[in-house]
Each structure stands twice: as C-alpha cells, then as structure tokens.
Amino acid sequence: MPPYRISWTNKSVLKFAGNSDPIDLIEAKARALVLRARDAGWSGPPYNPLAIADLLKIPVEANSEVADARTVPSGMGIKIEFNPTRPRERVRFSLAHEIAHTLFADVADQTRHRGGTPTSPDEWQLEMLCNLAAAEFVMPLGSLPASDRLPKLEQLMADRRKFDVSAEAFLIRVVKTTAEPALMFCASPIEDASLKPSYRIDYTVGSKSAPPLNGAGISVPSDSIVNTCTAIGQTNRASESWLTEERLIIECVGIPGFPGTIFPRIAGIIRFRGEDAEQDGLNFRHGDVLSPGGPGMKVVCQLVNDQARVWGGGVLLEGTQGTSLSLHHGIYPWVTSRETSVAGCLADAGIASTRVRRVIMVCRTYPIRVGGPSGPMELEIEYEELARRSGIDIAELKKTETTTTTRRQRRLAEFDWEQLHRSTLLNGPTDIALTFVDYLSKANRDAFRFDQLKPETTRFIEEVERVSGVPVSLISTSFNWRNVIDRRSW
C-alpha cells in the first residue's frame, strides 16, 4: 500500500515551502503568474509559456543539442534552453516546466534538466511540483469546465489536441477539474538488460474527491496493463489492485519518453468508483492489432476514412537497394534490374507520390559495394585504415562487412559528398538516417543523445545537413536497437 501523504524531504522544496503545503503554494504562485500574464494581454488556447518567460525577463534560447529543456545559470542570472526539434506540445510543456523551476529560490545553484538524471532520490518531489506548475501555465484555470465524470481516456486524448498541449499537462488539468474520485499518474521505464518493459511511478495527482494516495516510487507489477503500452498513443484499460487492496479501473496511454530511453513514458488515470468508463459493455483500445493483449474475446478493426486525402494507418515502404544501383540513374552495367529511387519504389507498390508524408534517405558513413568488380567507388580505403580511424578491431569490421548470401568481403570507401548531393536530388528526402556512426569513432557507441557524440562526429553530421539541405533526424551508433539517436520533430 502506498503512503497516504508525501513526506517532503527535497531541500529545494523545503526551502521553497517553509511551513506551507508545497502543492498548494506552487499552484498559488503559478496561478498568480498566469493572472499577471493575462492582465498583460496573454490569451489562448493554445497558451504559449514564452509570454510568462518574457514577463519574468528570463532569456529563452533554442539549442538542438539539449535533450529536452534546461534552466542554466548565467552571468545575468538564469536562462532557459530548449530543443526546438521536439514535438510542439512537448516543447510548450518543457518550457513551462523550466519556468516553474524559476519559482524556487535556489534555481541558479545548478543546471536543471527537464527529464534529466535525478541528483538525489527525492528529486521526483521537485519535478512533480514543476509539472503541476507547468500544467497551470499551458492550461490555466478556467481552460476546462468542471465535470462530474471523466470521459474515457481515448476521448480525452482526442480532446487535448484542441488545446495543443501534451497528454501529461492535459490529464493533470482534467483530474484537477473533475468531481469524480480519480488519480492521474505518470510512470517512466526502468532500464535494464532484459529489454522488457517495466515501469516505476514518477508522481500522482489526485482530484479533490480522490483519496490522498502518494504513488511516487512504486514499481508497477510485471502483469499490469501499464507494461503493454509500449508505443506512443497506445492505450489499455483493466481492473487491477496493485495500488490499493481493492480493484480499481486503470487506464493508460504511451507518451513520448525522455531522450535516450527505449520505451515511452506512461500517463494514466486511476478511477476509484469501481466500474469501467464504458456504459455499453465495450472497452476500446488503441494499439497493435497483432498483439491486442489482455484476456477475453476481442473485435479487431481498422477504421478507414475513405473520404480523406490521407487515410488508414501509417505505411512504411522500404527500398532494398541504393540509389546508385538504379537501372536508370546508376552506372551501367553495375546496376540492378529495376529503378531504386523513391519514385521507383512508389510506382512498384502502386502508391501515388501525393500520399507520401515523409521520405527518409539512409546513408552510411563509409559507403560499400560487394567485393570484386562490382562497380566504381570514389576513394576506396582498406580495413586497416578504417580500424585505425575508428578504434574498432579489424576482425570485427571484417565480420560485419561480410555479405549475407555469398559470404564475400565488402569494399569500403570514403564518404562521397557528390553522391550525397545527387541522391538528395533524385529522392527528395525530408529526413536523413545516418548509420554506422561508430565507424567515425568507436566511442560513439556509448552515445544515446546527440550531445554525447564525439565533437568530430557532430561536425560531420552538420556538414551532411549543409550539403544535402536535409536534417539528419536518425543516427545509428551501433547494431543494438537502443543505439538510435532520434532527433525527429514529427
């Protein structure tokens, strides 16, 4: 059983609150700031927290090397840096979270990271209070009308898009405005070598009529439906009893995780009324039709709007051969028997080019061809030279660069900037996925964020972006599926 009250121990929180209740005080201070901003002409939705930063005269800078957002001590006091490549609603909540840090007197004592590594076991107390204040900033009091009962989670996720806010901020606000006894929670994945999803509760926020449970720090049982929401937007619902001795309705959804994590974070609602939100006997889920999860019979369906220009679920179409092997655009006779550009792949699949939303061009740091007379390559290099540059053992390199079918050793070459430019023109990519970044330096295998890459590697990536005019959104540092640095803004 979780404790019914929070035992406040965080030094920043204790200094901030004094003899007051920290939750009441942070909400009061946040609402006072909102009133000042509204008096100055601030309006919404959506409510842009930058207006509050301007009101407080806090400098805000974009920095794509920041994982999410952070508050940094500076010569003039403090400044806030944020990553502009994150989704819009996430950027807004992260900025609001960092502004909330400025409400604490010791904010300039150290750099504060949104979602950063906790500096103490009770850091969650400070983070929870900042999340509460952030919700006040992006969804001020009065944004939502009071309700007697919360709708189902899937409906809440649809409603929150009207306000252009994160799922986390929206659920905090709806729980605060409902008369229904309910608890909002957020959970983060516990990283371990098993690569299986497991979660720990970050914090909980209750409605006025909910029991004052403190679930922070609780490890979610392995058989809970919380562990099944392994994709962003995936939802699930069940009756479980791991939070209290009685069975409660738990609804959860996958939300974007902190940078460097494999699995998404989880946001959810726990209902204390002992019955499901559905009145017609049907429980709706958003998720993987191949792995619906949970007991009982299920009806699996895909809803298709055949009147829309873009319909159905997402489709990933993958080309299997490089652009330089194109029958039409390659160097004959070292070509394949078909067109390998994006246009050719779409034509073969029967998909109109107007249906495509994203084109991801995959590039290697060192291009390859099959061993032998398989076609020209600019500036071929030997394995010994690549081993010297990268720090990777030559035996490992040769094992990696052995063809699957014929077991022949591949040829290696320097990165071809002219080929990059030509492939960009032929394919029109919106994003680039750069692979084998560990070939630039073996130390890159330990990088899980862009700012952890070696300086020479980041300079190489910046040059790729300059030559191609396309952002490098995905970076592979090793064959382990955890070693993908995701810089996408979509």
C-alpha positions as CSV (number, residue, x, y, z in Angstrom):
1,M,0.0,0.0,0.0
2,P,1.4,3.4,-0.9
3,P,1.6,6.1,1.8
4,Y,-1.4,8.5,2.1
5,R,0.8,11.6,2.5
6,I,4.1,12.8,1.0
7,S,6.9,13.1,3.4
8,W,8.7,16.2,1.9
9,T,12.5,15.8,2.0
10,N,13.9,17.6,-1.1
11,K,16.0,20.6,0.0
12,S,14.7,22.9,-2.8
13,V,11.1,22.1,-1.9
14,L,11.6,22.6,1.8
15,K,13.3,25.9,1.3
16,F,10.6,26.9,-1.1
17,A,7.6,25.9,1.0
18,G,8.7,26.7,4.6
19,N,5.7,25.9,6.7
20,S,3.2,25.9,3.8
21,D,2.0,22.9,1.8
22,P,4.2,22.7,-1.3
23,I,1.5,21.7,-3.6
24,D,-0.9,24.5,-2.6
25,L,2.0,27.0,-2.7
26,I,3.2,26.0,-6.2
27,E,-0.3,26.2,-7.6
28,A,-0.9,29.6,-6.0
29,K,2.3,31.0,-7.3
30,A,1.7,29.6,-10.8
31,R,-1.8,31.0,-10.9
32,A,-0.6,34.4,-9.8
33,L,1.8,34.4,-12.7
34,V,-1.0,33.4,-15.1
35,L,-3.1,36.3,-13.8
36,R,-0.2,38.8,-14.4
37,A,0.3,37.4,-17.9
38,R,-3.4,37.7,-18.7
39,D,-3.5,41.2,-17.4
40,A,-0.7,41.9,-19.9
41,G,-2.7,40.6,-22.8
42,W,-1.8,36.8,-22.8
43,S,-4.6,34.7,-24.3
44,G,-5.3,31.2,-25.7
45,P,-5.7,28.4,-26.2
46,P,-3.1,27.5,-27.1
47,Y,-1.3,29.3,-24.2
48,N,2.3,30.0,-25.1
49,P,4.5,29.9,-21.9
50,L,7.1,32.1,-23.6
51,A,4.8,35.0,-22.6
52,I,5.5,34.2,-19.0
53,A,9.2,34.0,-19.6
54,D,9.1,37.4,-21.2
55,L,7.1,38.7,-18.2
56,L,9.8,37.4,-15.8
57,K,12.5,38.7,-18.2
58,I,14.1,35.2,-18.5
59,P,16.1,34.7,-21.7
60,V,15.0,31.7,-23.7
61,E,17.3,30.1,-26.4
62,A,16.8,27.3,-28.9
63,N,19.5,24.7,-28.7
64,S,19.1,21.4,-30.6
65,E,21.9,19.8,-28.5
66,V,19.8,20.0,-25.4
67,A,17.9,16.7,-24.7
68,D,14.6,18.4,-23.9
69,A,15.0,21.7,-22.0
70,R,17.0,23.0,-19.1
71,T,17.5,26.0,-16.8
72,V,21.1,27.2,-16.9
73,P,22.9,29.6,-14.5
74,S,24.3,32.5,-16.5
75,G,26.1,35.8,-15.8
76,M,22.8,37.6,-15.9
77,G,21.1,35.2,-13.5
78,I,19.5,32.3,-15.4
79,K,18.4,31.4,-18.9
80,I,16.3,28.6,-20.4
81,E,17.4,26.5,-23.3
82,F,15.1,24.1,-25.2
83,N,15.3,21.7,-28.1
84,P,13.2,23.1,-30.9
85,T,13.1,19.8,-32.8
86,R,10.8,18.2,-30.3
87,P,7.0,18.0,-31.0
88,R,5.3,21.3,-30.5
89,E,3.2,20.4,-27.5
90,R,6.2,18.8,-25.8
91,V,8.3,21.9,-26.3
92,R,5.5,24.0,-24.8
93,F,5.2,21.8,-21.7
94,S,9.0,21.6,-21.3
95,L,9.4,25.3,-21.4
96,A,6.6,25.7,-18.8
97,H,8.4,23.1,-16.6
98,E,11.6,25.1,-16.7
99,I,9.8,28.3,-16.0
100,A,8.4,26.6,-12.9
101,H,11.9,25.9,-11.7
102,T,12.5,29.6,-11.6
103,L,9.9,29.8,-8.8
104,F,12.4,28.1,-6.5
105,A,15.0,30.4,-4.8
106,D,17.9,28.0,-5.4
107,V,17.2,27.6,-9.2
108,A,20.6,29.2,-10.1
109,D,22.6,26.8,-7.8
110,Q,22.8,24.2,-10.6
111,T,21.6,23.4,-14.1
112,R,18.1,21.9,-14.0
113,H,17.2,19.4,-16.7
114,R,13.7,18.5,-17.8
115,G,13.8,14.8,-17.6
116,G,17.5,14.8,-16.7
117,T,19.2,12.4,-14.4
118,P,18.0,12.9,-10.8
119,T,20.6,14.3,-8.5
120,S,19.0,12.8,-5.4
121,P,16.5,10.1,-4.5
122,D,13.8,12.7,-3.7
123,E,14.3,14.7,-6.9
124,W,10.9,13.5,-8.0
125,Q,9.3,15.8,-5.5
126,L,10.8,18.9,-7.2
127,E,9.9,17.5,-10.6
128,M,6.3,16.8,-9.6
129,L,5.8,20.4,-8.3
130,C,7.3,21.8,-11.6
131,N,4.9,19.5,-13.6
132,L,1.9,20.9,-11.6
133,A,3.0,24.4,-12.2
134,A,3.6,23.7,-15.9
135,A,0.1,22.4,-16.3
136,E,-1.1,25.7,-14.8
137,F,0.9,27.6,-17.4
138,V,-0.2,25.7,-20.5
139,M,-3.8,25.1,-19.4
140,P,-4.7,27.9,-17.0
141,L,-7.5,27.6,-14.5
142,G,-10.8,28.0,-16.4
143,S,-9.5,26.5,-19.6
144,L,-11.7,23.5,-19.0
145,P,-15.1,23.4,-17.4
146,A,-15.7,21.4,-14.3
147,S,-17.0,17.9,-14.9
148,D,-18.9,15.4,-12.8
149,R,-17.3,12.5,-14.6
150,L,-14.3,11.9,-16.8
151,P,-14.8,10.5,-20.3
152,K,-12.8,7.5,-21.4
153,L,-9.1,8.0,-22.0
154,E,-9.3,7.8,-25.8
155,Q,-11.8,10.6,-25.8
156,L,-9.5,12.7,-23.5
157,M,-6.6,12.2,-25.9
158,A,-8.7,13.4,-28.8
159,D,-9.9,16.4,-26.7
160,R,-6.4,17.5,-25.7
161,R,-5.5,18.3,-29.3
162,K,-7.9,21.2,-29.3
163,F,-5.6,22.8,-26.7
164,D,-2.4,21.7,-28.4
165,V,-0.9,20.6,-25.2
166,S,0.9,17.4,-24.0
167,A,-1.1,14.4,-22.7
168,E,0.7,14.9,-19.4
169,A,-0.5,18.5,-19.0
170,F,-4.0,17.8,-20.2
171,L,-4.5,14.8,-17.8
172,I,-3.3,16.9,-14.8
173,R,-5.8,19.6,-15.6
174,V,-8.8,17.3,-16.3
175,V,-8.2,15.5,-13.0
176,K,-8.0,18.8,-11.2
177,T,-11.4,19.9,-12.6
178,T,-13.5,16.8,-12.1
179,A,-15.7,15.8,-9.2
180,E,-15.0,12.1,-9.9
181,P,-12.6,10.5,-7.5
182,A,-9.6,9.8,-9.8
183,L,-5.9,9.8,-9.7
184,M,-3.6,10.9,-12.6
185,F,-0.2,9.3,-12.7
186,C,3.0,9.3,-14.8
187,A,5.4,6.4,-15.0
188,S,8.9,6.1,-16.5
189,P,10.5,2.9,-17.8
190,I,13.1,1.2,-15.7
191,E,16.1,0.5,-18.0
192,D,17.7,-2.9,-17.6
193,A,19.5,-5.5,-19.7
194,S,16.3,-7.6,-20.3
195,L,14.9,-5.1,-22.8
196,K,11.4,-5.9,-21.4
197,P,9.1,-3.0,-20.4
198,S,8.9,-2.3,-16.7
199,Y,7.8,0.9,-15.0
200,R,8.1,3.0,-11.9
201,I,5.5,5.7,-10.9
202,D,7.1,9.2,-11.2
203,Y,4.2,11.1,-9.4
204,T,0.5,11.1,-8.9
205,V,-2.1,13.9,-8.9
206,G,-5.5,13.4,-7.4
207,S,-8.9,15.0,-7.9
208,K,-10.5,16.8,-4.9
209,S,-12.6,13.8,-4.1
210,A,-9.8,11.2,-4.5
211,P,-8.1,9.5,-1.5
212,P,-4.7,11.3,-0.9
213,L,-2.6,8.5,-2.1
214,N,1.1,9.0,-2.9
215,G,2.2,6.5,-5.5
216,A,5.6,8.0,-6.3
217,G,8.3,5.5,-6.5
218,I,6.1,2.4,-6.7
219,S,7.2,-0.3,-9.1
220,V,4.4,-1.4,-11.4
221,P,3.8,-5.2,-11.3
222,S,5.0,-7.0,-14.4
223,D,1.5,-8.3,-15.2
224,S,-0.1,-4.8,-15.2
225,I,-1.5,-3.4,-18.4
226,V,0.8,-0.4,-17.8
227,N,3.5,-2.5,-19.3
228,T,1.6,-3.2,-22.5
229,C,1.5,0.4,-23.8
230,T,4.9,0.1,-25.5
231,A,4.1,2.6,-28.3
232,I,3.2,6.3,-28.2
233,G,-0.6,6.6,-28.3
234,Q,-1.2,3.0,-27.4
235,T,-3.9,2.7,-24.8
236,N,-5.2,0.0,-22.5
237,R,-7.7,-0.4,-19.6
238,A,-8.1,-3.0,-16.9
239,S,-9.3,-3.5,-13.3
240,E,-6.2,-4.0,-11.1
241,S,-5.3,-4.0,-7.4
242,W,-1.6,-3.2,-7.1
243,L,-2.2,0.4,-5.9
244,T,-4.7,-0.4,-3.2
245,E,-6.2,-3.6,-1.8
246,E,-9.4,-3.1,-3.8
247,R,-9.6,-3.4,-7.5
248,L,-9.5,-0.1,-9.4
249,I,-10.0,0.8,-13.0
250,I,-6.7,1.8,-14.6
251,E,-6.5,3.5,-18.0
252,C,-3.1,4.3,-19.5
253,V,-1.5,5.7,-22.7
254,G,2.0,5.7,-24.0
255,I,3.5,9.2,-24.2
256,P,6.9,10.4,-25.5
257,G,9.8,9.2,-23.3
258,F,12.7,11.1,-22.2
259,P,15.7,11.1,-24.7
260,G,17.8,8.0,-24.6
261,T,15.0,5.6,-23.4
262,I,13.7,2.7,-25.4
263,F,10.2,2.6,-24.2
264,P,7.7,5.5,-23.9
265,R,6.6,7.0,-20.6
266,I,3.1,6.2,-19.4
267,A,0.4,8.6,-18.4
268,G,-2.9,7.3,-17.0
269,I,-5.9,7.7,-14.8
270,I,-7.0,5.5,-11.9
271,R,-10.7,5.6,-11.1
272,F,-11.9,4.9,-7.6
273,R,-15.6,4.3,-8.4
274,G,-15.1,0.6,-9.1
275,E,-16.7,0.5,-12.6
276,D,-15.5,0.9,-16.1
277,A,-15.9,4.1,-18.0
278,E,-17.8,2.3,-20.8
279,Q,-21.6,2.0,-20.3
280,D,-22.2,-0.2,-23.4
281,G,-20.1,-3.1,-22.3
282,L,-17.3,-2.4,-24.9
283,N,-13.8,-1.4,-24.0
284,F,-11.9,0.4,-26.7
285,R,-8.2,0.2,-27.2
286,H,-5.7,1.9,-29.5
287,G,-2.7,-0.3,-30.3
288,D,-1.1,-3.1,-32.2
289,V,-3.7,-5.4,-33.8
290,L,-1.2,-8.2,-33.9
291,S,-0.8,-8.1,-30.2
292,P,-4.0,-6.8,-28.6
293,G,-3.2,-8.0,-25.1
294,G,-5.5,-8.7,-22.2
295,P,-7.9,-11.6,-21.6
296,G,-11.3,-12.3,-23.2
297,M,-12.6,-12.1,-26.7
298,K,-11.8,-9.1,-28.9
299,V,-13.1,-7.4,-32.0
300,V,-10.2,-6.2,-34.1
301,C,-10.9,-3.5,-36.7
302,Q,-9.3,-0.7,-38.6
303,L,-11.4,2.4,-39.2
304,V,-10.7,3.9,-42.6
305,N,-11.9,7.3,-43.7
306,D,-12.2,6.8,-47.5
307,Q,-13.1,10.5,-48.0
308,A,-9.8,11.8,-46.7
309,R,-6.8,12.5,-48.8
310,V,-4.6,10.6,-46.4
311,W,-6.4,7.6,-44.9
312,G,-5.8,4.5,-42.8
313,G,-2.8,3.7,-40.7
314,G,0.8,4.5,-41.3
315,V,2.6,2.5,-44.0
316,L,6.4,2.3,-44.2
317,L,7.7,1.4,-47.7
318,E,11.4,0.3,-47.6
319,G,13.7,0.2,-50.6
320,T,16.2,-2.6,-50.5
321,Q,19.0,-1.3,-52.8
322,G,20.9,2.0,-53.0
323,T,20.2,4.8,-55.5
324,S,23.5,4.3,-57.3
325,L,22.2,0.8,-58.3
326,S,19.3,2.3,-60.2
327,L,18.7,0.9,-63.7
328,H,18.1,4.5,-65.0
329,H,20.4,6.5,-62.8
330,G,23.2,4.2,-62.0
331,I,26.4,3.5,-63.9
332,Y,25.8,0.6,-66.3
333,P,26.5,-2.3,-66.2
334,W,26.9,-2.1,-62.4
335,V,23.2,-1.7,-61.8
336,T,20.2,-3.8,-60.7
337,S,17.2,-4.7,-62.9
338,R,14.9,-2.0,-61.6
339,E,14.5,1.6,-60.6
340,T,15.7,2.0,-57.0
341,S,14.8,5.7,-56.3
342,V,11.8,6.8,-54.2
343,A,9.8,7.3,-57.4
344,G,10.5,3.7,-58.5
345,C,9.6,2.2,-55.1
346,L,6.3,4.1,-55.0
347,A,5.5,3.0,-58.6
348,D,6.2,-0.6,-57.9
349,A,4.0,-0.5,-54.7
350,G,1.2,1.3,-56.5
351,I,1.3,4.3,-54.2
352,A,0.8,7.8,-55.5
353,S,3.5,10.3,-54.6
354,T,1.0,12.7,-53.3
355,R,0.2,10.2,-50.5
356,V,3.7,10.4,-49.1
357,R,4.3,12.4,-46.0
358,R,8.0,11.6,-45.2
359,V,10.9,10.3,-47.2
360,I,13.9,9.1,-45.1
361,M,17.1,8.6,-47.0
362,V,19.6,6.2,-45.4
363,C,23.3,7.0,-45.7
364,R,26.3,5.1,-44.4
365,T,29.4,7.0,-43.1
366,Y,31.5,4.7,-45.3
367,P,29.8,3.5,-48.5
368,I,30.1,-0.1,-49.5
369,R,29.9,-2.4,-52.6
370,V,30.2,-6.2,-52.9
371,G,33.8,-7.4,-53.2
372,G,35.2,-7.9,-56.7
373,P,34.4,-6.0,-59.9
374,S,31.0,-4.7,-58.6
375,G,31.3,-1.1,-59.8
376,P,33.3,2.1,-59.2
377,M,33.7,3.8,-55.8
378,E,35.4,7.0,-55.0
379,L,38.5,6.8,-52.8
380,E,38.4,3.2,-51.6
381,I,40.1,2.5,-48.2
382,E,41.4,-0.6,-46.6
383,Y,40.1,-2.2,-43.5
384,E,43.3,-1.5,-41.7
385,E,42.8,2.2,-42.2
386,L,39.2,2.2,-41.0
387,A,40.3,0.2,-37.9
388,R,42.9,2.8,-37.2
389,R,40.5,5.7,-37.5
390,S,37.5,4.2,-35.7
391,G,39.3,2.2,-33.0
392,I,37.3,-0.9,-33.9
393,D,39.1,-4.2,-34.1
394,I,39.8,-5.2,-37.7
395,A,38.4,-8.7,-37.2
396,E,35.1,-7.2,-36.0
397,L,35.0,-4.9,-39.0
398,K,35.5,-7.7,-41.5
399,K,32.9,-9.9,-39.8
400,T,30.4,-7.0,-40.0
401,E,31.2,-6.3,-43.7
402,T,30.7,-9.8,-44.9
403,T,27.8,-10.3,-47.3
404,T,24.9,-12.5,-46.0
405,T,24.4,-14.8,-49.0
406,T,27.7,-15.1,-50.9
407,R,29.9,-14.5,-47.7
408,R,32.2,-12.1,-49.7
409,Q,34.1,-9.3,-48.2
410,R,32.6,-5.9,-49.0
411,R,34.6,-3.0,-50.4
412,L,34.8,0.3,-48.4
413,A,35.2,3.9,-49.5
414,E,35.3,7.4,-48.1
415,F,32.0,9.3,-47.7
416,D,31.1,10.5,-51.2
417,W,29.8,14.1,-50.9
418,E,28.9,14.3,-54.6
419,Q,26.9,11.1,-54.3
420,L,25.1,12.5,-51.3
421,H,24.1,15.6,-53.3
422,R,23.0,13.6,-56.3
423,S,20.9,11.1,-54.2
424,T,19.3,14.0,-52.5
425,L,18.2,15.5,-55.9
426,L,16.9,12.1,-57.1
427,N,15.0,11.2,-54.0
428,G,13.8,14.5,-52.4
429,P,14.2,13.3,-48.8
430,T,12.6,15.1,-45.9
431,D,15.0,13.4,-43.4
432,I,18.3,11.5,-43.4
433,A,19.1,8.4,-41.3
434,L,22.8,8.2,-40.8
435,T,24.1,4.7,-40.0
436,F,27.5,3.3,-38.8
437,V,28.4,6.4,-36.9
438,D,30.6,4.2,-34.7
439,Y,32.9,3.9,-37.8
440,L,33.8,7.6,-37.2
441,S,34.7,6.7,-33.6
442,K,34.0,3.6,-31.5
443,A,33.3,5.9,-28.6
444,N,30.0,6.9,-30.3
445,R,28.6,3.5,-29.3
446,D,28.3,5.0,-25.8
447,A,26.2,8.0,-27.1
448,F,22.5,7.9,-26.5
449,R,21.9,11.6,-27.1
450,F,23.2,13.9,-29.8
451,D,25.3,15.9,-27.3
452,Q,27.1,12.7,-26.3
453,L,28.6,12.1,-29.8
454,K,32.3,13.0,-30.4
455,P,32.8,16.6,-31.5
456,E,34.2,15.5,-34.9
457,T,31.1,13.4,-35.4
458,T,28.7,16.3,-34.8
459,R,30.7,18.4,-37.2
460,F,30.4,15.6,-39.8
461,I,26.6,15.5,-39.3
462,E,26.4,19.2,-39.6
463,E,28.2,19.1,-42.9
464,V,25.9,16.4,-44.2
465,E,23.0,18.7,-43.3
466,R,24.7,21.6,-45.1
467,V,25.4,19.7,-48.3
468,S,22.1,18.0,-48.5
469,G,19.9,20.7,-47.1
470,V,18.1,18.0,-45.2
471,P,18.1,17.3,-41.4
472,V,19.8,14.2,-40.1
473,S,16.9,13.0,-37.9
474,L,18.0,9.5,-37.0
475,I,21.6,8.4,-36.1
476,S,22.6,4.8,-35.6
477,T,25.6,4.3,-33.3
478,S,25.6,0.5,-33.2
479,F,23.6,-2.5,-34.2
480,N,21.8,-2.6,-30.8
481,W,18.3,-1.2,-31.3
482,R,18.8,1.0,-28.3
483,N,21.6,2.8,-30.1
484,V,19.4,5.1,-32.3
485,I,19.5,8.8,-31.5
486,D,16.1,10.2,-32.5
487,R,16.1,13.9,-33.4
488,R,12.8,13.9,-35.3
489,S,10.3,16.7,-34.8
490,W,7.4,14.6,-36.0
